[in-house]
Amino acid sequence: MIKDKIPKEEIEKWLEKLEEKISKIKMKDETKQQFLDNLKAYVNDCVYWLEKGDYVKAWEAISFAWGLYEAGEYFEVFEKIHK
């Protein structure tokens, strides 16, 4: 991999993994829904930049989304739902 390029397949792999995880959670405290909304907004940004062919911005967006997801798990703000 070239240092300044990110393969589309790598971004799509992490996007798919995160979308699967997000589909199985909700906020424990509904007054904090904006947290999950922001996480989903970064996922949407990733999809947008993927479609535009800007893989660096797509990678940044999915990285931010993963950071929010992991913070949410760490602070136990999510409730698992069964699908």
N, C-alpha and C positions, 0 to 999 in steps of 0.2 A: 504494500500500500504506500502510495506517495504521501509524504507528510502533510501536505495541504489539501488533500482530497479524502473524502470519506465515501466508501462504496454504498451505493443505494441499497443493496441487499442487507448490509449491516444495519442501516437505519430502519428498514422495513422489519427486520427481525426483532429489534428492540421495541418498535412501535406495536407490533402484533402482541408481544409478551405483555406490554403494559395495558393495552386495550383489554386483553383477557382478564387481567387482575382488576381493572377498574369496573368491569362488568359484574364483578362479584362483591362489590362493596357499596356502602352508603355511610353517611356521616352518623355517628352516634348521637351527636347534638345537632339537630336540624338548624339551630341558629348560626351554626358555623358552616353552612352549606357553601358559602363563597370559597372556602378552601378547596373543596372538590370541584367547584366550577372553574377555578383558576387552573387546577391541574388539567381538567378537560380542555381548557382553552389552549394550553401549551401543546396538547396532543393534536388539536385542530390546526394549530400553527405548523406543527411538523408536517401534517398531511398537505397543507397549503404549499409549503416550501418544497416538499417532495414533488408535487405536481408542477411547480415552476422550474424544477431542476436545480434548485439551490441547496445542495446537500450539506453544506456547512451550516446554513441557517436551520435546516431541518434537524441536523444533529444537535445543534444548540437547543432547539425547542424540546426535543425528546429527552435530552439530558436534564433540562430544567424540570420537565414533567416527572421524570424518575426521582429527582431530588425531592420534589413535593410529596410524591407517593411514599418514598422511604421515610420522610419526616413524619408523615401521617401515621405510618405503621409504628414508628418508634414511640410517638406520643399517644398511640392507641386511640386515635380519633375516628377510626373506621369500624364499622360493624360489618361482618361478613354476611352476605346474603346467598341463598342457594338458588342456582339457576339450572 
